[in-house]
Amino acid sequence: MEKANLRKAYGYVCLFLSIWLGSSSLSAAQDTSQIKFPNSGKHQAQQAFLEGVLLLHSFEYEDAAEAFREAQQQDPTFALAYWGEAMTYNHTIWGGPSENSKAVACLKKLGPNAADRLAKAPTEREKGLMRAVEALFMEKGEKKARDRAYLNQMRQLYKHHPSDLEIAAFTSLAYMGVSNPDSAAVLAKQVLDKEPYHPGALHYFIHCHDNAAQAHLALEAAERYPKAAPYAQHALHMPSHIFAALGQWDGVVASNEVSMAAAEDRRKRKNLGVEDRGYHSIWWLEHGYLQQGRYKEALALVEEVEKNAAQSPDKFIRNNLIYMRAHYIIETRDWENELLNRSMKIDDLPLEHQTIALFTDGYAAIQRGDLATARKALTSINAALGKPTNVGNAQEQHSHAMGCAPSAPVAYSIATVLQKELEAMVWFKEGNKAEAEKSLQEAIRNESLRGAFVMPIFIKPAQELRGELLLQMKRPAEAKQAFQAALMLAPNRVLSLEGLALAAQQNGDQKLYASTQATLKSIKKNTEKN
């Protein structure tokens, strides 16, 4: 088993290293032959347009917009070049604040009204794409209604062009925009059956299976996607969603090391600020390091992001820092770490991040025996949850901050899970085991609202915490069940595995103890001796 795991780890390192060494930016005449997108644009606009489509499929929105604007310069009446730029302002999976005004301004560059814009789309296929983008950005109504209208337009277009892989891929993404991953997966799979390395279909198929129960279905797609889009830092990161859902930490680390390096290369090449570092990948990389026991490397990443947060007012940096700080404190059990003593402004951040920061402080305080500080943190969490603006905006805030669109109401459920966990810990330390159990059961129920989300969104899985408290109460049989339930949601999470091993040992289950210890040894083979 250990040799097999070592071979798998070596394979991941070789895969991502070879991709990174062989990658190049799309601006260097990247091969666009993997997509077929017939259009009426002039010959000189084709390269930039196709580069834009490739970048759009991998959510490299800023670079895609640049490519589409270049195509517009080459052919000012090329309708699909404006369609493409407008599409870069619709962040389907990521959500977040609407960039509708930018899309409207882009489309008005092509023509002052819909009729004028449609007249510049010569074919019915191109008119169909323009009608779809008009429905998405130019119609009145809330974003959800416009997403549904956009999907309806794309479904009609796909009905008339069932063999068109680009139409199918973008229709797949449109289904994800209305929270229908099953239909999205069916269409993405149809594209992959015909073109196994289609970057959009690979990307969307991975997102459709971004959870522990289904991740195995997308493992092949996860291994193909970075090969299909080595120019995209997001494509280099995305496999780690599947690797994390399967508990394959070597893959998580390898993919995010390469994605982080790609983001840094882009930042330097374009002379961008610290705001454009690959913070999403850095956060995931830190979590992978922590699972492997590589604490020094994890701490170095946290301290880097701390410096960046001090250099820039960008909230996104602090959002990621709050997650990274929480993971480091909780995974290392370093309840006295200096990170806890460094103040950070959180009252302007999303509810989820405020709660994580407060929970980390309270949880560490309880572990130190400081019940007063833990109670204070719990009071602050309750106050944050009681603000209507926090609750009302929680889902949208989560989307923008995390780089992915949550299933409602995930962001609010994250906050309530942590609230109930800290509440349970306070009850437990006060000696009220019955109330602690009630609070934990509420946390477990709220955690189920997270839907398809995997680590590292978990700060402290509720079943893991319950298992730890059951061990303290000398109830190892129940603790074993709790840790096993935690591992169903977060496979190979090290703290849950360590708890399971201890529960098995105390319960006299030597077979389970030995197998769990073997798994831990394979994960933490590079653990620092200190």
N, C-alpha and C positions, 0 to 999 in steps of 0.2 A: 504493500500500500504506500509506504513512504517513498519508494523508488518511483512509483507511478506519479505521485504528487510532485516529486522533484522534476520528472520529465515534463509534466504539464506546466510547471512554473518556468522551466527553461524555455519551453515552447512559446509561452506568452512573451517573455523577454525578447526572444529572437523575432517574433512576429512584429511587435511594435517598434523594435529597433530598426528592423529592415524597412518598415514603412516610413519611419522618420528620416532615415538616411536617404531614402529614395524619393522623398516628397519635394514638392516645389510649390511656389505660389501660383495661383491661377493667372496672375498677370504675366507669367512667363510662358504664354501660349500653351496652356494646359490642354491635354487631349480631351476633346469633348465628344468623342465618337460613341461613348457609352449611352448617350441619349439621342433620340431622333425627335426633333421638334420642327416640323415643316412650318414655314411662315412666309410672308410676302415682303419681308424687309430686304433692303439692298444687300448685295454681297459683302460690302465693306463693314456692315453692321453685324454680320453673323457671329463672328468669333466672340465679340463682347457680349452679345445677347445670350449665346449658349453658355458662356462662362457665368453669366448672371443667373441662369436657370440652375446650373449645378450648385452654385453657392446658395441659392434660395432653398434648394432641397435640403441643405445641411444647416439651415438657419444662420448662415453667416450674413446676416441682414445688411450690415453697413457696407461690406465689400460687394455684395450682390447689387445694392443700390448704385454703387459707383460704376459697376459694369453696365448696368442698364442705362445709366445716364450717358456713358460713353457710346452705347448703341444709338441713343437718341441724337447725339452729336453727329454720328456717321449718317443717320437717316432721320431727319426731324419729323417725318410723317409716318414713321414706323410705329403703328398702334401698339403692338405687343411689347415694345420697349418701355412704353408708359405703363402698360398692364403689369409688367415685371417689377418696375420700381414701386408701383402702388402696392403690390403684394408683399414687398419687404416691410411694409408698415403694419402688416397683420400678423402678429406673433401668436399663431394658433395654439401651440402647446404651452408656450411661456406665459401667455396672458399678460396681465399688467395694464398700466394706463394706456388708453387708446391713442394711437398716432393717426387718428382719422384725418386731422387737419392737413398733415403732410401728404397723405394719399389724395385728398381732394385737390390740393394745390398741384400735385403731380399730374392728375388726370386733366385738370384745366389747362395745363401746358399744351396738351394735345388738341383740345377744343373746348369752347365755352359751355357746351351742353351735350347731353347724351347723344342726341341725334347726330350732331357734328362729329362726335368721337366715333360713333358706330360707322359712319360713312367712310372713315379712314381705315376700317378693317375690311379688306377686300373679300375674304372668304367667309362662309357660314361658320366654320370652325373658329376663326378669329373673332367674328362677331359674338359667338357664344362665350368665349373667354371674356370679352369686353362687357357683355351683359352681366356676367357673373361678378366681375369686379365692381360694376356699377351698383349691383344689389348689395354688395358688401360695404361700400363706402359712401355711395351717393343717396341711398334711400334714407328716409326718416325712420326713427325708432331706436330702441335700445340695441346694444351690441348682440345680445342673444338672438333677437328677432332677425337682425341682419345676417348673422351666421347661418340661421336656418334658411333665409332667402338665398344666400350664396350657395348653400348645399343643394337646394332645389334646382338652381341654375346649372350647377355642375353635374347633377344626376341626369338632367335632360341632355346635356352635352355628351356625357358618357354613353347614354342610350343611343345616340346617333353615331358615336365613334367608339364602339366597344373594343376595337383592336388598337386604339391609340394609347400607348403606354403612359405618355405624359398626362393625358386627360384622366386616365385611371389613377395615376399616382396623386394628382392634385385633388381628385374626388375622394380618395382615401383620406387625405389630410383634412378635407372639408368635413368628413364624418367625425373626425376627432374633435373638430371645432364645436360640435354639438354633443360631445361626450358619448359617442357611439363607437367604442374601440373595436367591437366585434365586426361590424360592417367594414370599418377601416381595415382591419386585418385581412378580411376576405379579399378586398380589392388589391391590397399590397401584395398578397400572396400570388394573385393572378399575374401581376406584373413580374414578380420574381420567377415564376414558372417559365416566363418567356425571356427575361433578362435578369439572370441571377445576381448581377452586380449593379443593378439600377440603384443609385445612391438614395433617391427619395423613397423608393419602396422599402429598401433595407432600413432606413431611418424610421419610417413610420411603423413598420412591422415590429421593430424593437420597442418603440413607445407603447404599442398595443399590448405587449406582454411584460411590462415593467413591474412585475411582482413575483413573489416567491413561488406562487402556485403555478404560474404559466411561463416563467423565464426559460425553462428548458426548451420550450418551443422556438425560442428566438436565439438560441446559442449559436447556431450556424450563421444566422444573419449578423450577430454581433462580431463574429470572426471575419466575416466578409466586408462589413461596412468600412472599416478603416482602410482596407485595400482599395475599395471603390472610390473613396474620397480622402486621400492622404493630405490634400491641400487644406482641409477644413479642421480646425482645432476641435470643433464640436463633434465631428465624426470620430476623431481619435478618442474623445472622452466617452461617447455613447455606449461602447461595449461594456463599460464598467457598470452601467445600470443592470445589465444582465448578470455580469460576474458577481456583483454585490448581492443580487437577489438569490444567487446560487451559493453564496458564501465562498467564492473563489477569489481569495484576497490577492494572490499573486497577479491575477488578471486585472483586478481593480488598480493595484499599484502601477503595473506596467503601462496600462492605458492612460492613466492620469499623469504619470511622469512625462509621457510623450506629448499629451495634450497641453500640459503646462509649458513645456519647452516650445511647442508650436505657437502658443499665445505670446510667449516672450519674444520669439523670433519676429512675429508680426508686429508687435509693439515697437521693437527697435527699428524694424525696416520702415515703418510708417511714422516714426518719431512721435509716438503717442505717450500719454501720461500714465501714471500708476493706475488710473481708473480702468485701463484696458488690459490689465493682467488677467490671467485666466483663473479668477477667484473660485469659480464653481469647481474647476478641476483641482485647484489647490486644496479646497475643503475636502473633497472626496479622497484625495491623496493622503491627507493627514489621517483621515479615518482608516484608510487601508494600512498605513504605517502603524497605527495604534493596535489594530487587530494582530499585526505581525510582531508586536512587542518592540517596535523600533521607535522608542520614546524620544530619543535625542533628535532624530530627524523630524518627528512630528512636532516637537516643541520649536524647532528652528523655523518651521513653516508658520506656526502661530505667531512667533515673534516678528517674522517678516511682514505678515498681514497687519499686525499691530502698528508697525512703523508706517505702512501704507495708509492706514486709517488716520494716523496723525498728520499725514501729508496732504490728505484730500478730504473735502466735506462729503464725498459721495457716500450715501447711505448703504449702497450695495456692499461696500467693503466692510462696513460695520456689521451688516446682516450676516455675512459669512464668518466674520471674526467671532461673533457671538456663538455660532454653532461650533466653531473650532475650539474655542475656549471651553465650552461645555463638554465636548467630547474628551478633550485632554484631561480635564479634572476628573471626570467620571470614570473613564477607561483606565487611568493610571492609579486611581484611588489616592491621589496626592492632595489631601484635604487642606494642607498648609501651603500649597503652591503660591508663589508670588503673583501669579495671574489673578488670584482672587483679591489682591490688594490694590489693583490698578483700576481706577475709576473710568467709567465709560458712559457717555451720554446715550440714553436709550429711550427717553420719553417721546422722541420724534420718529421712532421706528415702529414697524408693524407690531400688532398685538402678539403674534407668535414669538417674535424675537425679544420683546420685552419680557415675556413670560419665561423664555429659555434662560435669559440672563439672571432673572430673579430666582428661578428654580435652582440654577447652578450654585448660587450663593447660599440659598437655604439648605440645599441637600448637603453641601460640604460642611455647613455649620452643624447640622445634626450629627454628621459623622464625627465631628470634633467634640460633640457633647454640648454645643452652644445652642440650646433650645430657644433662647430669647431671640437670637438673630434669625433662626429658622421661622419663628412665628412672625417676625417683622417682614420677612420675604413673602410669606404666605398672605399676609394682610395686603401687601403691595400687589400681588397677583390678583387677589380678589377685587381690588380697586380697579385694576386694569381691565379685568373681565366685565366689570360693571359699567364701563363707559360705552354708551350706545354707538359712538362713532367707531370705537375699536371693533365691536362685534359686527357692525354693519359692513365694515370695509375689510374684514379679516380675510375673506377668500381672495379678493382682488389683490390685496397687499401681499398675500402669500405667493400668488402667481408671479408677481413682478420680482419679488425678492429671491425666489428659489430657482427661477429659470425653468419652471415647469408648471403646468396648469393642474391644480388640485381637483379631486372630486369633492363636491360640496358636502358638508362644510369642513374640509380637512384642516384648514388653518385654525379655525375655532376649536376643533377637536384636539389639535396638538396642544393648545393652551389649556384646555380643560383636563386633558390627561395629566399634564404636569402639575396642575393645581391639585387634582385629587391624589396624585402620588405624594406630593409634599404634605398634604393634609393627612394622609395615611401615616407618613413617617412621624409627624407630630403626635398624632393619636397614639402611635405605637410607643414612642419614647415616654409619653405620659402614662403608659400602662393600660390604655384602653384598647385592648386587642380587637374587641368586637367592632368598635367604630373604625378602627384601622382597616379591618377586612371589608366593611361596607364601602369605604372610600376607594379601596383598591378595586373592588368589583365595578364601581362606577368608572374608574380609570380604564379598566379592561373593556367595558362597553364603549366608551368614547374612542378608544384606540381602534376599534373595529371600523369606525367611520373614516379612517385614513384610506380605506379602499386599497388601491393598487400600489401605494407608495412603499418603497423599500428603504433600507439604510442608505446613507447615513441620516435620514430624516428622524430616525429614532434617537432620542436622547437617552431615555431610560425605559426600555420596554416594560409595560405594566406587569406582565407575567413574570419577567425576570426579577423585578422588585419583590413581587409576592413570594417567589421561590426563596429569595434571600431572607425574608422575614419569617417564612415557615421553617427554614433551617435554624434560625435563632430560637424558634419555639420548640425545637426538637421534634419536628414533624417531617422527617425526610421523605416519606412515601408521597405525601402531598406536594412537597417541594419538587420532587422529581417530575411529577406531572406538570407543574407550573413551568419549569425550565424547558420541558419538551414542547409545551405550547408556545413558549417564547421563540424557540428555535424553528417552529413551523413558519412564523412570520419573518424571522431573521436568521436564516441558516448560517451555522458556523460562527455566530457571534461569540466572541471569546468569553465574555463575562457569563453568558448563559451556559456555555460549555463547562466553564470552571465550576459554576453552581451545580450543574448536572452531575459532574464527576464527584463532587463532595456529597451530594444527595445519594448517589448510587453507593458510594463507600459507606455512608452512615446507615444505609438501608440493607447492606450486605449483598448488593448486586455487583459482584466482582467482574462479571462479563461486561456489563455496561460501563463500569468504572474503567476497565482496561481499554475498551474501544474509544471512550471519550478522551482519555489521556493520550491515546495514539493520535487522534484527530488534532488535539491541541499541540502536540509535538510537531506535527506536520505543518501546522499554520505558523507556529512561532519558532521555526527552525533558525531564523536569523535574529532571535531575541538578544538584546544587549545583555551582557553579563551583569551589569549593574542594575 
